[in-house]
């Protein structure tokens, strides 16, 4: 599943390709992907993409001179965006792909946005959990309201974070995964951030000290910024929009490293279940 750094990587690459492009037609291959909107083409025809915003893993397409029209896009488990340029060069990302995926449209293509310059943005989604959905401003704001602040944001308030963490009685890992509390940290990054901060995932959130919360705050931002800088992690489900593997996997210290030695203390990395997720930590140096 693409996590935030992968979604951000896709967003940044698509930004370079589709800003200023005007939609000519919308070809819907599967109605579920567009929330059964039968007039999606009518709504989007002649609209020019002004920006792609993002909150958590939700991408928000904004249009020139349109204050009340947005396209929400979520890759969920297996979504992919592919942009096919005039020179038939393919730029895409999300779920992992093979050469066959790039012969577009393909069997998992759910919607195609054709631009007036004869280029196209395709949305593929094997499992059909993802979507590209036209909404008005209040629906867009409602969708955004479900997300807390992001640790990678420059104005993320670490004191607020520490304060709110102290009010939670769940394992700290569960708190960090709660997107309505803080947005953007997925399973991999939570494990990595907790390792960096030396905090055990199973610790009750209200027992994390102020100093540890500050370390966690910094670690959460850093680990995601570092991942975005190298294009995200690549497991079976992600390629960035240039069709290249992200390679943050090489930098992971605990995630997927169970049975290996902790690079900090030499202890053996353990895998358990916590907050319903496979969880990796070092019993030696995470208290
Ligand atoms: Zn350790």
py3Dmol code that shows the C-alpha trace and the ligand (Angstrom):
import py3Dmol

protein = """\
ATOM      1  CA  UNK A   1       0.000   0.000   0.000  1.00  0.00           C
ATOM      2  CA  UNK A   2       1.464   3.380  -0.916  1.00  0.00           C
ATOM      3  CA  UNK A   3       2.239   5.352   2.249  1.00  0.00           C
ATOM      4  CA  UNK A   4       2.442   9.125   2.512  1.00  0.00           C
ATOM      5  CA  UNK A   5       5.974   9.539   1.127  1.00  0.00           C
ATOM      6  CA  UNK A   6       4.981   7.495  -1.921  1.00  0.00           C
ATOM      7  CA  UNK A   7       1.784   9.502  -2.409  1.00  0.00           C
ATOM      8  CA  UNK A   8       3.775  12.721  -2.009  1.00  0.00           C
ATOM      9  CA  UNK A   9       6.280  11.467  -4.574  1.00  0.00           C
ATOM     10  CA  UNK A  10       3.477  10.736  -7.039  1.00  0.00           C
ATOM     11  CA  UNK A  11       1.917  14.136  -6.336  1.00  0.00           C
ATOM     12  CA  UNK A  12       5.159  16.023  -6.879  1.00  0.00           C
ATOM     13  CA  UNK A  13       5.818  14.232 -10.146  1.00  0.00           C
ATOM     14  CA  UNK A  14       2.262  14.665 -11.429  1.00  0.00           C
ATOM     15  CA  UNK A  15       2.437  18.369 -10.564  1.00  0.00           C
ATOM     16  CA  UNK A  16       5.153  18.778 -13.157  1.00  0.00           C
ATOM     17  CA  UNK A  17       3.053  17.031 -15.779  1.00  0.00           C
ATOM     18  CA  UNK A  18      -0.560  18.111 -15.411  1.00  0.00           C
ATOM     19  CA  UNK A  19      -0.602  21.689 -14.118  1.00  0.00           C
ATOM     20  CA  UNK A  20      -2.171  23.898 -16.768  1.00  0.00           C
ATOM     21  CA  UNK A  21      -3.671  20.953 -18.656  1.00  0.00           C
ATOM     22  CA  UNK A  22      -7.314  21.290 -19.655  1.00  0.00           C
ATOM     23  CA  UNK A  23      -9.590  18.274 -19.468  1.00  0.00           C
ATOM     24  CA  UNK A  24     -11.240  17.438 -22.777  1.00  0.00           C
ATOM     25  CA  UNK A  25     -13.046  14.222 -21.844  1.00  0.00           C
ATOM     26  CA  UNK A  26     -13.335  11.704 -19.035  1.00  0.00           C
ATOM     27  CA  UNK A  27     -13.507   8.037 -19.894  1.00  0.00           C
ATOM     28  CA  UNK A  28     -14.941   5.942 -17.073  1.00  0.00           C
ATOM     29  CA  UNK A  29     -14.126   2.230 -17.145  1.00  0.00           C
ATOM     30  CA  UNK A  30     -15.526   1.448 -13.702  1.00  0.00           C
ATOM     31  CA  UNK A  31     -18.293   3.459 -12.043  1.00  0.00           C
ATOM     32  CA  UNK A  32     -17.253   2.655  -8.480  1.00  0.00           C
ATOM     33  CA  UNK A  33     -13.989   4.564  -8.932  1.00  0.00           C
ATOM     34  CA  UNK A  34     -15.863   7.797  -9.686  1.00  0.00           C
ATOM     35  CA  UNK A  35     -18.445   7.194  -6.916  1.00  0.00           C
ATOM     36  CA  UNK A  36     -21.079   6.369  -9.566  1.00  0.00           C
ATOM     37  CA  UNK A  37     -21.006   9.959 -10.809  1.00  0.00           C
ATOM     38  CA  UNK A  38     -22.698   9.763 -14.201  1.00  0.00           C
ATOM     39  CA  UNK A  39     -21.985  13.364 -15.074  1.00  0.00           C
ATOM     40  CA  UNK A  40     -18.316  13.502 -14.081  1.00  0.00           C
ATOM     41  CA  UNK A  41     -17.332  14.387 -17.634  1.00  0.00           C
ATOM     42  CA  UNK A  42     -19.793  17.280 -17.744  1.00  0.00           C
ATOM     43  CA  UNK A  43     -18.356  18.611 -14.486  1.00  0.00           C
ATOM     44  CA  UNK A  44     -14.727  18.384 -15.572  1.00  0.00           C
ATOM     45  CA  UNK A  45     -14.806  19.190 -19.286  1.00  0.00           C
ATOM     46  CA  UNK A  46     -12.884  22.380 -20.126  1.00  0.00           C
ATOM     47  CA  UNK A  47     -11.545  22.646 -16.570  1.00  0.00           C
ATOM     48  CA  UNK A  48      -7.848  23.403 -16.239  1.00  0.00           C
ATOM     49  CA  UNK A  49      -5.832  21.839 -13.433  1.00  0.00           C
ATOM     50  CA  UNK A  50      -4.390  24.625 -11.273  1.00  0.00           C
ATOM     51  CA  UNK A  51      -2.815  22.635  -8.458  1.00  0.00           C
ATOM     52  CA  UNK A  52      -2.688  19.291  -6.693  1.00  0.00           C
ATOM     53  CA  UNK A  53      -2.955  19.651  -2.946  1.00  0.00           C
ATOM     54  CA  UNK A  54      -2.651  16.816  -0.435  1.00  0.00           C
ATOM     55  CA  UNK A  55      -3.759  16.046   3.068  1.00  0.00           C
ATOM     56  CA  UNK A  56      -2.606  12.724   4.465  1.00  0.00           C
ATOM     57  CA  UNK A  57      -2.767  10.330   1.528  1.00  0.00           C
ATOM     58  CA  UNK A  58      -5.666  12.167  -0.082  1.00  0.00           C
ATOM     59  CA  UNK A  59      -4.795  14.137  -3.226  1.00  0.00           C
ATOM     60  CA  UNK A  60      -6.947  17.158  -4.043  1.00  0.00           C
ATOM     61  CA  UNK A  61      -6.974  18.467  -7.617  1.00  0.00           C
ATOM     62  CA  UNK A  62      -7.907  22.149  -7.864  1.00  0.00           C
ATOM     63  CA  UNK A  63      -9.016  23.907 -11.038  1.00  0.00           C
ATOM     64  CA  UNK A  64      -8.459  27.367 -12.475  1.00  0.00           C
ATOM     65  CA  UNK A  65     -11.276  29.843 -11.694  1.00  0.00           C
ATOM     66  CA  UNK A  66     -13.241  27.130  -9.884  1.00  0.00           C
ATOM     67  CA  UNK A  67     -13.934  27.777  -6.255  1.00  0.00           C
ATOM     68  CA  UNK A  68     -16.457  25.032  -5.727  1.00  0.00           C
ATOM     69  CA  UNK A  69     -15.088  22.121  -7.765  1.00  0.00           C
ATOM     70  CA  UNK A  70     -12.408  19.674  -6.663  1.00  0.00           C
ATOM     71  CA  UNK A  71     -11.300  16.193  -7.597  1.00  0.00           C
ATOM     72  CA  UNK A  72     -10.378  13.995  -4.642  1.00  0.00           C
ATOM     73  CA  UNK A  73      -8.077  11.094  -5.458  1.00  0.00           C
ATOM     74  CA  UNK A  74      -7.007   8.277  -3.151  1.00  0.00           C
ATOM     75  CA  UNK A  75      -4.767   5.396  -4.207  1.00  0.00           C
ATOM     76  CA  UNK A  76      -5.759   3.208  -1.229  1.00  0.00           C
ATOM     77  CA  UNK A  77      -4.277  -0.318  -1.620  1.00  0.00           C
ATOM     78  CA  UNK A  78      -3.518  -0.660  -5.324  1.00  0.00           C
ATOM     79  CA  UNK A  79      -4.163   2.664  -7.066  1.00  0.00           C
ATOM     80  CA  UNK A  80      -1.781   3.995  -9.702  1.00  0.00           C
ATOM     81  CA  UNK A  81      -1.660   7.254 -11.617  1.00  0.00           C
ATOM     82  CA  UNK A  82      -0.044   7.192 -15.017  1.00  0.00           C
ATOM     83  CA  UNK A  83       0.413  10.220 -17.203  1.00  0.00           C
ATOM     84  CA  UNK A  84       1.024   9.524 -20.875  1.00  0.00           C
ATOM     85  CA  UNK A  85       2.629  12.479 -22.599  1.00  0.00           C
ATOM     86  CA  UNK A  86       2.518  13.504 -26.247  1.00  0.00           C
ATOM     87  CA  UNK A  87       5.722  11.594 -26.908  1.00  0.00           C
ATOM     88  CA  UNK A  88       3.987   8.514 -25.356  1.00  0.00           C
ATOM     89  CA  UNK A  89       6.408   8.715 -22.469  1.00  0.00           C
ATOM     90  CA  UNK A  90       4.710   7.207 -19.407  1.00  0.00           C
ATOM     91  CA  UNK A  91       5.014   8.779 -15.982  1.00  0.00           C
ATOM     92  CA  UNK A  92       3.201   6.973 -13.244  1.00  0.00           C
ATOM     93  CA  UNK A  93       3.167   5.648  -9.737  1.00  0.00           C
ATOM     94  CA  UNK A  94       1.345   4.093  -6.845  1.00  0.00           C
ATOM     95  CA  UNK A  95       0.900   0.344  -6.837  1.00  0.00           C
ATOM     96  CA  UNK A  96       3.834  -1.586  -8.325  1.00  0.00           C
ATOM     97  CA  UNK A  97       3.736  -2.140 -12.026  1.00  0.00           C
ATOM     98  CA  UNK A  98       4.998  -4.257 -14.839  1.00  0.00           C
ATOM     99  CA  UNK A  99       5.608  -3.322 -18.467  1.00  0.00           C
ATOM    100  CA  UNK A 100       2.070  -4.567 -19.247  1.00  0.00           C
ATOM    101  CA  UNK A 101       0.582  -1.957 -16.913  1.00  0.00           C
ATOM    102  CA  UNK A 102       2.104   0.755 -19.041  1.00  0.00           C
ATOM    103  CA  UNK A 103       0.266  -0.290 -22.183  1.00  0.00           C
ATOM    104  CA  UNK A 104      -2.615   2.011 -21.368  1.00  0.00           C
ATOM    105  CA  UNK A 105      -5.484   1.693 -20.875  1.00  0.00           C
ATOM    106  CA  UNK A 106      -5.027  -1.747 -19.339  1.00  0.00           C
ATOM    107  CA  UNK A 107      -7.473  -4.131 -17.668  1.00  0.00           C
ATOM    108  CA  UNK A 108      -7.240  -2.344 -14.300  1.00  0.00           C
ATOM    109  CA  UNK A 109      -7.657   1.148 -15.763  1.00  0.00           C
ATOM    110  CA  UNK A 110     -10.709   2.622 -14.040  1.00  0.00           C
ATOM    111  CA  UNK A 111     -10.797   6.148 -15.370  1.00  0.00           C
ATOM    112  CA  UNK A 112      -8.902   8.200 -17.951  1.00  0.00           C
ATOM    113  CA  UNK A 113      -8.731  11.990 -17.997  1.00  0.00           C
ATOM    114  CA  UNK A 114      -7.961  13.062 -21.560  1.00  0.00           C
ATOM    115  CA  UNK A 115      -6.484  16.520 -21.959  1.00  0.00           C
ATOM    116  CA  UNK A 116      -6.971  18.916 -24.851  1.00  0.00           C
ATOM    117  CA  UNK A 117      -3.314  18.482 -25.862  1.00  0.00           C
ATOM    118  CA  UNK A 118      -3.940  14.758 -26.464  1.00  0.00           C
ATOM    119  CA  UNK A 119      -2.108  13.653 -23.351  1.00  0.00           C
ATOM    120  CA  UNK A 120      -3.900  11.510 -20.737  1.00  0.00           C
ATOM    121  CA  UNK A 121      -3.891  10.848 -17.016  1.00  0.00           C
ATOM    122  CA  UNK A 122      -4.919   7.271 -16.219  1.00  0.00           C
ATOM    123  CA  UNK A 123      -6.034   5.897 -12.884  1.00  0.00           C
ATOM    124  CA  UNK A 124      -5.527   2.143 -12.508  1.00  0.00           C
ATOM    125  CA  UNK A 125      -6.742   0.240  -9.485  1.00  0.00           C
ATOM    126  CA  UNK A 126      -6.756  -3.533  -9.325  1.00  0.00           C
ATOM    127  CA  UNK A 127      -8.616  -3.886  -6.013  1.00  0.00           C
ATOM    128  CA  UNK A 128     -11.070  -0.998  -6.564  1.00  0.00           C
ATOM    129  CA  UNK A 129     -10.660   0.592  -3.109  1.00  0.00           C
ATOM    130  CA  UNK A 130      -9.232   3.795  -4.565  1.00  0.00           C
ATOM    131  CA  UNK A 131     -11.216   6.624  -6.104  1.00  0.00           C
ATOM    132  CA  UNK A 132     -11.224   9.813  -8.133  1.00  0.00           C
ATOM    133  CA  UNK A 133     -14.288  11.725  -7.075  1.00  0.00           C
ATOM    134  CA  UNK A 134     -15.626  15.198  -7.933  1.00  0.00           C
ATOM    135  CA  UNK A 135     -16.786  17.155  -4.887  1.00  0.00           C
ATOM    136  CA  UNK A 136     -17.772  20.705  -3.983  1.00  0.00           C
ATOM    137  CA  UNK A 137     -15.906  22.909  -1.514  1.00  0.00           C
ATOM    138  CA  UNK A 138     -17.826  21.869   1.585  1.00  0.00           C
ATOM    139  CA  UNK A 139     -17.352  18.166   0.766  1.00  0.00           C
ATOM    140  CA  UNK A 140     -13.656  18.803   0.171  1.00  0.00           C
ATOM    141  CA  UNK A 141     -13.345  20.604   3.497  1.00  0.00           C
ATOM    142  CA  UNK A 142     -15.219  17.821   5.239  1.00  0.00           C
ATOM    143  CA  UNK A 143     -12.788  15.271   3.773  1.00  0.00           C
ATOM    144  CA  UNK A 144      -9.838  17.388   4.923  1.00  0.00           C
ATOM    145  CA  UNK A 145     -11.275  17.758   8.412  1.00  0.00           C
ATOM    146  CA  UNK A 146     -10.775  14.046   9.039  1.00  0.00           C
ATOM    147  CA  UNK A 147      -7.001  14.557   9.092  1.00  0.00           C
ATOM    148  CA  UNK A 148      -4.907  15.900  11.933  1.00  0.00           C
ATOM    149  CA  UNK A 149      -1.804  18.045  11.363  1.00  0.00           C
ATOM    150  CA  UNK A 150       1.173  16.456   9.600  1.00  0.00           C
ATOM    151  CA  UNK A 151       4.559  15.962  11.239  1.00  0.00           C
ATOM    152  CA  UNK A 152       6.243  16.882   7.942  1.00  0.00           C
ATOM    153  CA  UNK A 153       4.532  20.252   7.921  1.00  0.00           C
ATOM    154  CA  UNK A 154       6.838  23.156   8.838  1.00  0.00           C
ATOM    155  CA  UNK A 155       4.364  24.494  11.366  1.00  0.00           C
ATOM    156  CA  UNK A 156       3.694  21.201  13.168  1.00  0.00           C
ATOM    157  CA  UNK A 157       3.467  22.015  16.853  1.00  0.00           C
ATOM    158  CA  UNK A 158       5.507  19.550  18.913  1.00  0.00           C
ATOM    159  CA  UNK A 159       4.244  20.918  22.220  1.00  0.00           C
ATOM    160  CA  UNK A 160       0.662  20.445  21.140  1.00  0.00           C
ATOM    161  CA  UNK A 161       1.614  16.908  20.087  1.00  0.00           C
ATOM    162  CA  UNK A 162       3.186  16.075  23.460  1.00  0.00           C
ATOM    163  CA  UNK A 163       0.201  17.514  25.274  1.00  0.00           C
ATOM    164  CA  UNK A 164      -2.342  15.560  23.253  1.00  0.00           C
ATOM    165  CA  UNK A 165      -0.325  12.347  23.476  1.00  0.00           C
ATOM    166  CA  UNK A 166      -0.541  12.539  27.271  1.00  0.00           C
ATOM    167  CA  UNK A 167      -4.328  12.386  27.032  1.00  0.00           C
ATOM    168  CA  UNK A 168      -4.340   9.050  25.229  1.00  0.00           C
ATOM    169  CA  UNK A 169      -4.371   5.673  26.910  1.00  0.00           C
ATOM    170  CA  UNK A 170      -3.848   3.484  23.821  1.00  0.00           C
ATOM    171  CA  UNK A 171      -0.435   2.081  22.885  1.00  0.00           C
ATOM    172  CA  UNK A 172       1.630   4.948  21.478  1.00  0.00           C
ATOM    173  CA  UNK A 173       1.760   3.123  18.137  1.00  0.00           C
ATOM    174  CA  UNK A 174      -2.055   3.188  17.858  1.00  0.00           C
ATOM    175  CA  UNK A 175      -2.071   6.923  18.645  1.00  0.00           C
ATOM    176  CA  UNK A 176       0.503   7.624  15.933  1.00  0.00           C
ATOM    177  CA  UNK A 177      -1.478   5.640  13.369  1.00  0.00           C
ATOM    178  CA  UNK A 178      -4.669   7.590  14.128  1.00  0.00           C
ATOM    179  CA  UNK A 179      -4.950   9.916  11.116  1.00  0.00           C
ATOM    180  CA  UNK A 180      -7.429  12.184  12.871  1.00  0.00           C
ATOM    181  CA  UNK A 181      -4.771  12.848  15.528  1.00  0.00           C
ATOM    182  CA  UNK A 182      -1.740  13.276  13.298  1.00  0.00           C
ATOM    183  CA  UNK A 183      -1.885  12.628   9.562  1.00  0.00           C
ATOM    184  CA  UNK A 184       0.437  10.812   7.272  1.00  0.00           C
ATOM    185  CA  UNK A 185       2.299   8.285   9.395  1.00  0.00           C
ATOM    186  CA  UNK A 186       1.690   4.746   8.151  1.00  0.00           C
ATOM    187  CA  UNK A 187       2.843   1.479   9.633  1.00  0.00           C
ATOM    188  CA  UNK A 188       6.411   1.564   8.345  1.00  0.00           C
ATOM    189  CA  UNK A 189       7.086   5.131   9.417  1.00  0.00           C
ATOM    190  CA  UNK A 190       5.547   4.730  12.857  1.00  0.00           C
ATOM    191  CA  UNK A 191       7.891   1.809  13.581  1.00  0.00           C
ATOM    192  CA  UNK A 192      10.885   3.755  12.303  1.00  0.00           C
ATOM    193  CA  UNK A 193      10.001   6.921  14.226  1.00  0.00           C
ATOM    194  CA  UNK A 194       9.495   4.982  17.476  1.00  0.00           C
ATOM    195  CA  UNK A 195      12.867   3.282  17.042  1.00  0.00           C
ATOM    196  CA  UNK A 196      14.596   6.607  16.445  1.00  0.00           C
ATOM    197  CA  UNK A 197      12.985   8.058  19.548  1.00  0.00           C
ATOM    198  CA  UNK A 198      13.765   4.969  21.634  1.00  0.00           C
ATOM    199  CA  UNK A 199      10.124   4.438  22.555  1.00  0.00           C
ATOM    200  CA  UNK A 200       8.547   0.983  22.556  1.00  0.00           C
ATOM    201  CA  UNK A 201       5.412   0.763  20.343  1.00  0.00           C
ATOM    202  CA  UNK A 202       3.373  -0.912  23.100  1.00  0.00           C
ATOM    203  CA  UNK A 203       4.027   1.850  25.658  1.00  0.00           C
ATOM    204  CA  UNK A 204       0.843   3.628  26.704  1.00  0.00           C
ATOM    205  CA  UNK A 205       0.728   7.014  25.003  1.00  0.00           C
ATOM    206  CA  UNK A 206       0.082   8.839  28.292  1.00  0.00           C
ATOM    207  CA  UNK A 207       3.304   7.391  29.682  1.00  0.00           C
ATOM    208  CA  UNK A 208       5.517   8.896  26.997  1.00  0.00           C
ATOM    209  CA  UNK A 209       7.563  11.639  28.627  1.00  0.00           C
ATOM    210  CA  UNK A 210       7.707  15.188  27.320  1.00  0.00           C
ATOM    211  CA  UNK A 211      11.303  14.668  26.230  1.00  0.00           C
ATOM    212  CA  UNK A 212      10.447  11.442  24.417  1.00  0.00           C
ATOM    213  CA  UNK A 213       7.455  13.106  22.770  1.00  0.00           C
ATOM    214  CA  UNK A 214       9.759  15.820  21.460  1.00  0.00           C
ATOM    215  CA  UNK A 215      12.146  13.182  20.101  1.00  0.00           C
ATOM    216  CA  UNK A 216       9.218  11.337  18.537  1.00  0.00           C
ATOM    217  CA  UNK A 217       7.935  14.510  16.960  1.00  0.00           C
ATOM    218  CA  UNK A 218      11.290  15.215  15.337  1.00  0.00           C
ATOM    219  CA  UNK A 219      11.764  11.580  14.303  1.00  0.00           C
ATOM    220  CA  UNK A 220       8.329  11.378  12.670  1.00  0.00           C
ATOM    221  CA  UNK A 221       9.004  14.430  10.534  1.00  0.00           C
ATOM    222  CA  UNK A 222      12.555  13.410   9.682  1.00  0.00           C
ATOM    223  CA  UNK A 223      11.815   9.845   8.688  1.00  0.00           C
ATOM    224  CA  UNK A 224       9.133  10.934   6.241  1.00  0.00           C
ATOM    225  CA  UNK A 225      11.131  13.817   4.809  1.00  0.00           C
ATOM    226  CA  UNK A 226      14.081  11.489   4.255  1.00  0.00           C
ATOM    227  CA  UNK A 227      11.810   8.967   2.558  1.00  0.00           C
ATOM    228  CA  UNK A 228      10.258  11.584   0.277  1.00  0.00           C
ATOM    229  CA  UNK A 229      13.762  12.746  -0.648  1.00  0.00           C
ATOM    230  CA  UNK A 230      14.590   9.310  -2.037  1.00  0.00           C
ATOM    231  CA  UNK A 231      11.166   8.604  -3.525  1.00  0.00           C
ATOM    232  CA  UNK A 232       9.543   6.521  -0.798  1.00  0.00           C
ATOM    233  CA  UNK A 233       9.783   2.887   0.147  1.00  0.00           C
ATOM    234  CA  UNK A 234       9.274   0.166  -2.378  1.00  0.00           C
ATOM    235  CA  UNK A 235       7.754  -3.085  -1.381  1.00  0.00           C
ATOM    236  CA  UNK A 236       5.458  -4.983  -3.704  1.00  0.00           C
ATOM    237  CA  UNK A 237       3.092  -2.084  -4.085  1.00  0.00           C
ATOM    238  CA  UNK A 238       4.935   1.017  -5.070  1.00  0.00           C
ATOM    239  CA  UNK A 239       6.737   2.622  -7.948  1.00  0.00           C
ATOM    240  CA  UNK A 240       7.081   6.366  -8.276  1.00  0.00           C
ATOM    241  CA  UNK A 241       5.732   8.314 -11.208  1.00  0.00           C
ATOM    242  CA  UNK A 242       8.946   8.011 -13.167  1.00  0.00           C
ATOM    243  CA  UNK A 243       8.488   4.237 -13.010  1.00  0.00           C
ATOM    244  CA  UNK A 244      11.508   4.013 -10.743  1.00  0.00           C
ATOM    245  CA  UNK A 245      11.720   2.208  -7.456  1.00  0.00           C
ATOM    246  CA  UNK A 246      11.754   4.374  -4.408  1.00  0.00           C
ATOM    247  CA  UNK A 247      14.601   3.197  -2.245  1.00  0.00           C
ATOM    248  CA  UNK A 248      13.989   4.262   1.321  1.00  0.00           C
ATOM    249  CA  UNK A 249      13.823   0.527   2.082  1.00  0.00           C
ATOM    250  CA  UNK A 250      17.605   0.613   2.253  1.00  0.00           C
ATOM    251  CA  UNK A 251      17.397   3.021   5.171  1.00  0.00           C
ATOM    252  CA  UNK A 252      14.892   1.140   7.329  1.00  0.00           C
ATOM    253  CA  UNK A 253      16.281   0.292  10.743  1.00  0.00           C
ATOM    254  CA  UNK A 254      13.542  -1.898  12.205  1.00  0.00           C
ATOM    255  CA  UNK A 255      10.700  -2.344   9.749  1.00  0.00           C
ATOM    256  CA  UNK A 256      11.006  -5.804   8.182  1.00  0.00           C
ATOM    257  CA  UNK A 257      14.301  -6.298  10.034  1.00  0.00           C
ATOM    258  CA  UNK A 258      13.123  -8.787  12.664  1.00  0.00           C
ATOM    259  CA  UNK A 259      15.792 -11.292  13.597  1.00  0.00           C
ATOM    260  CA  UNK A 260      18.587  -8.911  12.576  1.00  0.00           C
ATOM    261  CA  UNK A 261      20.773  -6.872  14.902  1.00  0.00           C
ATOM    262  CA  UNK A 262      19.734  -3.424  16.009  1.00  0.00           C
ATOM    263  CA  UNK A 263      22.162  -0.917  14.470  1.00  0.00           C
ATOM    264  CA  UNK A 264      22.132   1.123  17.689  1.00  0.00           C
ATOM    265  CA  UNK A 265      22.517  -1.390  20.512  1.00  0.00           C
ATOM    266  CA  UNK A 266      23.127  -4.756  18.862  1.00  0.00           C
ATOM    267  CA  UNK A 267      19.928  -6.257  20.309  1.00  0.00           C
ATOM    268  CA  UNK A 268      17.742  -8.472  18.142  1.00  0.00           C
ATOM    269  CA  UNK A 269      14.847  -6.740  16.364  1.00  0.00           C
ATOM    270  CA  UNK A 270      11.548  -8.300  17.278  1.00  0.00           C
ATOM    271  CA  UNK A 271       8.254  -8.494  15.416  1.00  0.00           C
ATOM    272  CA  UNK A 272       4.977  -8.451  17.327  1.00  0.00           C
ATOM    273  CA  UNK A 273       1.400  -7.369  16.693  1.00  0.00           C
ATOM    274  CA  UNK A 274       0.416  -4.008  18.088  1.00  0.00           C
ATOM    275  CA  UNK A 275      -2.528  -1.796  17.139  1.00  0.00           C
ATOM    276  CA  UNK A 276      -3.567  -4.610  14.816  1.00  0.00           C
ATOM    277  CA  UNK A 277      -0.428  -4.241  12.714  1.00  0.00           C
ATOM    278  CA  UNK A 278       2.836  -6.091  12.266  1.00  0.00           C
ATOM    279  CA  UNK A 279       5.167  -4.099  14.490  1.00  0.00           C
ATOM    280  CA  UNK A 280       8.945  -4.051  14.662  1.00  0.00           C
ATOM    281  CA  UNK A 281      11.061  -2.795  17.535  1.00  0.00           C
ATOM    282  CA  UNK A 282      14.274  -3.378  19.465  1.00  0.00           C
ATOM    283  CA  UNK A 283      13.720  -4.693  23.000  1.00  0.00           C
ATOM    284  CA  UNK A 284      17.263  -3.545  23.823  1.00  0.00           C
ATOM    285  CA  UNK A 285      16.969   0.188  23.301  1.00  0.00           C
ATOM    286  CA  UNK A 286      13.248   0.971  22.980  1.00  0.00           C
ATOM    287  CA  UNK A 287      11.802   1.386  26.428  1.00  0.00           C
TER     288      UNK A 287
END
"""
ligand_1 = """\
1
ZN
Zn 18.479 -1.462 19.940
"""
view = py3Dmol.view(width=600, height=400)
view.addModel(protein, "pdb")
view.setStyle({"model": 0}, {"cartoon": {"style": "trace"}})
view.addModel(ligand_1, "xyz")
view.setStyle({"model": 1}, {"stick": {}})
view.zoomTo()
view.show()
